[in-house]
Amino acid sequence: MVGRDRRRALAPVPGVHDHPRMDEEGQRPDPAQQPDPAQQLPQPPPQALGYQPPPGLGPTPTSRPVPTRDGNANAGWLVLTGGVLVIVGVFLPWITATGPSGTFSASGKDANEWAFLILGAFATVRGLSMARPGIFRFQLGTPLIGGVILAVLVALRWSDLQKALDDLRSVPRVTASLGIGFWAVIAGTVLVLVGGAMAMQRRRL
């Protein structure tokens, strides 16, 4: 009996050891004071003007279309202007002579200079295609070749016109000179050559 009473007295009292010890009470975190796990993640900075996200983050930038090299606008305008000058020059006087009976003039049209008209029209259409490729497309040939052919024709006609001027000046009291039409053809030929050379250099870039 004595042994049983002694064991009962030494048995732990229910509820006494359920409370935490004084030294462990300060070490256990309070559930109410623990921060929310969602609030611990770093927030991305605001995407201000000029902000670039690190590689691998953010939306993938869309690729910009590469500008085409089909046509230099400046070269196109030169070729277009040159072609118009050549066409207009064919209809203007190439030779102007003044004598006792009055003033006489002859144009390129009177001499059937159709080659200049064809090459001038080609330069005009090709120059428009180079200056405004989105409106009009014409890829036949190169303006530089057309300009070289024009230059050869101008050199040949220059020689013929000088002979005609010498013949007219040999007549007494007759003065003769080159008309404004042929000078317009020369100026147009130079513009076509310059524009064609600029277009060829841009293609090589």
PEVEN-V271878 format. One record per backbone hydrogen bond with DSSP energy under -1.0 kcal/mol. NH is the residue of the N-H (numbers start at 0). CO is the residue of the C=O. E is the energy in kcal/mol with one decimal. If there is no record, write none. Layout:
NH:CO:E
NH:CO:E
This chain:
4:0:-2.4
5:1:-1.8
6:2:-2.1
7:3:-2.2
8:4:-1.7
9:5:-1.6
15:12:-1.8
24:20:-1.3
27:23:-1.2
32:29:-1.2
38:35:-1.2
47:45:-1.7
50:47:-2.0
56:53:-2.1
70:68:-2.3
75:71:-2.6
76:72:-2.4
77:73:-1.9
78:74:-2.4
79:75:-2.7
80:76:-2.6
81:77:-2.5
82:78:-2.5
83:79:-2.0
84:80:-2.3
85:81:-2.1
86:82:-2.1
87:83:-2.7
88:84:-2.6
89:85:-1.4
93:105:-3.7
94:105:-1.8
95:176:-2.7
96:103:-3.8
97:174:-3.2
98:101:-3.0
101:98:-1.5
103:96:-3.9
105:94:-2.0
108:89:-1.8
110:106:-1.0
111:108:-1.4
112:107:-2.3
113:111:-1.8
117:113:-2.5
118:114:-2.5
119:115:-2.6
120:116:-2.5
121:117:-2.3
122:118:-2.4
123:119:-2.2
124:120:-2.4
125:121:-2.7
126:122:-2.6
127:123:-2.0
128:124:-1.9
129:125:-1.8
130:126:-2.5
131:127:-2.4
134:131:-1.1
135:131:-2.3
145:141:-1.5
146:142:-2.5
147:143:-2.1
148:144:-2.2
149:145:-2.2
150:146:-2.3
151:147:-2.1
152:148:-2.3
153:149:-2.7
154:150:-2.2
155:151:-2.1
156:152:-2.8
157:153:-2.3
158:154:-1.6
159:155:-1.9
160:156:-2.8
161:157:-2.1
162:158:-1.6
163:159:-2.0
164:160:-2.5
165:161:-2.0
166:162:-1.9
167:163:-2.1
168:164:-2.5
169:165:-1.1
170:167:-1.3
173:170:-1.3
174:97:-2.6
176:95:-2.1
178:93:-3.3
180:92:-2.7
182:178:-1.2
183:179:-2.0
184:180:-1.8
185:181:-2.2
186:182:-2.5
187:183:-2.5
188:184:-2.2
189:185:-2.1
190:186:-2.0
191:187:-2.2
192:188:-2.2
193:189:-2.4
194:190:-2.7
195:191:-2.5
196:192:-2.3
197:193:-2.2
198:194:-2.1
199:195:-1.9
200:196:-2.0
201:197:-1.8
202:198:-1.6
203:199:-1.2
